[in-house]
Amino acid sequence: MTPRVLGRRPFLALAAGGLVAACSRGPQFRDYDGPEVTEIRVFKADRQMELWSGATRLRTYDIALGQNPLGHKEQQGDSRTPEGSYRIDRRNPESRFHLSLGIDYPNAEDRTRAQEAGVDPGGDIFIHGLGERSRFSRYRRGDWTDGCIAVSNREIEEIYAMVQDGTRIILSA
């Protein structure tokens, strides 16, 4: 059975893979009681993101990236999505892009590289949804973010429930 959301009435449904809608907190919030997500893998060239639990792939998502997706993020405003190993370090239930999970970019290496180049490394890189359909519908195709990783609103609801702060994320070219 797939997760269901029925307005804002309290409702729980058993779901394949342990995902359960928890509508008493609003339709965007879900509960997850499946295997722990131990790693997120992002493959920029393939526009894919995978959630893993140990050696088991749990989910795969199609993604959109920064408007200038080739190469590693080097500075504020370059519209690139970083490459390397990071951690999920925060969550924003009030994101204008529905929900979002923060990535701890820039790390020490990124800051050092930017300082040596005399530039601001930027920040605020997230995995997020699309936001309100009417407001962000023009961004539905292609790479459109300022360096973030975008999925559908329904997918970010699932990811937000499954991924905990501290989860490792590996972003590769």
C-alpha positions in Angstrom: 0.0 0.0 0.0 1.3 3.5 -0.7 1.2 6.4 1.7 -2.1 8.4 1.6 -2.8 11.9 2.9 -6.4 12.8 3.6 -6.6 16.5 4.3 -5.4 17.4 7.8 -7.4 14.8 9.7 -5.4 12.4 11.8 -4.8 9.4 9.7 -2.2 6.5 9.6 -1.8 4.0 6.8 0.6 1.1 6.6 2.9 1.6 3.7 5.4 -0.5 1.7 8.9 0.3 3.0 7.7 1.6 6.3 6.5 5.0 5.3 3.4 6.2 7.1 1.5 9.5 6.6 1.1 11.4 9.8 -1.6 13.9 8.9 -2.2 15.3 12.3 0.9 17.4 11.7 -0.1 18.4 8.2 0.2 16.4 4.9 3.8 17.2 4.3 4.9 15.4 7.5 5.3 11.6 7.4 6.6 9.0 9.8 9.1 6.4 8.7 9.8 3.2 10.5 11.9 1.3 7.9 15.6 0.7 7.8 17.9 3.6 8.8 19.2 5.6 5.9 23.0 5.5 6.3 24.0 7.3 3.2 22.7 9.5 0.3 24.5 9.2 -3.0 24.0 11.8 -5.7 25.1 11.2 -9.3 25.1 14.6 -10.9 25.7 13.4 -14.5 22.8 11.0 -14.3 20.5 13.4 -12.3 19.8 10.7 -9.8 19.9 10.5 -6.0 19.8 7.2 -4.0 19.1 6.5 -0.4 21.0 3.6 1.1 20.9 1.6 4.3 24.2 -0.2 4.5 24.6 -2.2 1.3 20.9 -2.0 0.4 19.5 0.7 -1.9 16.2 1.9 -0.5 15.0 4.5 -3.0 16.1 6.3 -6.2 14.9 9.7 -7.3 15.3 11.8 -10.4 16.7 15.3 -9.4 17.3 18.8 -10.7 20.6 20.5 -9.9 22.1 24.0 -10.0 21.7 26.0 -13.2 25.4 25.5 -14.0 25.8 21.8 -12.9 29.2 21.0 -14.3 32.1 21.0 -11.8 32.3 21.5 -8.1 30.8 24.6 -6.4 33.6 27.1 -6.0 31.9 30.4 -4.9 28.7 32.2 -4.0 26.5 32.7 -7.1 28.1 30.1 -9.4 24.9 28.1 -9.4 26.9 24.8 -9.1 26.0 21.9 -6.9 29.0 20.8 -4.7 30.9 17.6 -5.2 32.4 15.6 -2.4 31.4 14.1 1.0 29.2 16.1 3.3 26.5 15.6 6.0 22.9 16.5 6.4 23.1 19.1 9.2 19.7 20.8 9.5 16.1 20.7 8.3 13.6 23.4 7.4 9.9 22.5 7.7 9.1 26.1 6.7 11.1 26.1 3.4 9.6 28.1 0.6 10.4 25.0 -1.5 8.0 22.9 0.6 10.5 21.1 2.9 14.3 21.1 2.9 17.3 19.2 4.3 20.5 21.2 4.7 23.9 20.0 3.5 27.0 21.1 5.5 28.6 22.8 2.5 31.1 24.5 2.7 33.4 22.2 4.6 36.9 23.1 5.8 38.5 22.2 2.4 35.9 24.3 0.5 36.5 27.3 2.8 40.3 27.0 2.4 40.0 26.8 -1.4 37.7 29.8 -1.5 39.9 31.8 0.8 43.0 31.1 -1.4 41.0 32.2 -4.4 39.7 35.3 -2.6 36.1 34.4 -3.0 33.1 33.7 -0.8 32.4 29.9 -1.0 28.6 30.4 -0.7 26.4 28.1 1.4 22.8 27.2 2.0 22.8 24.1 -0.2 19.7 21.9 0.4 17.8 19.0 -0.8 14.3 20.4 -1.3 11.0 20.2 -3.1 9.4 22.5 -5.7 7.4 24.7 -3.5 4.0 26.0 -4.5 3.1 24.7 -8.0 1.9 28.1 -9.2 4.9 29.9 -7.9 7.6 27.6 -9.1 6.0 25.7 -11.9 8.4 27.2 -14.4 11.2 25.3 -12.7 9.8 21.9 -13.3 12.1 20.9 -16.1 15.9 20.9 -16.3 18.4 22.3 -13.8 17.1 25.4 -12.2 18.4 25.7 -8.6 21.1 28.0 -7.3 23.1 24.9 -6.4 20.6 22.8 -4.5 19.2 19.4 -5.3 15.5 19.5 -6.1 12.9 16.7 -6.1 9.1 16.8 -6.3 7.1 17.9 -3.2 5.9 14.4 -2.6 9.4 13.0 -2.8 10.8 15.5 -0.4 8.1 14.5 2.1 9.4 11.0 1.9 13.1 11.9 2.0 12.4 14.3 4.9 10.9 11.5 6.9 13.6 8.9 6.0 16.8 10.9 6.4 18.1 12.1 9.8 20.6 14.8 10.6 24.1 13.5 10.5 23.5 11.3 7.5 26.4 11.2 5.1 25.8 12.5 1.5 28.2 11.9 -1.3 27.9 14.0 -4.4 29.8 12.9 -7.5 30.2 14.2 -11.0 
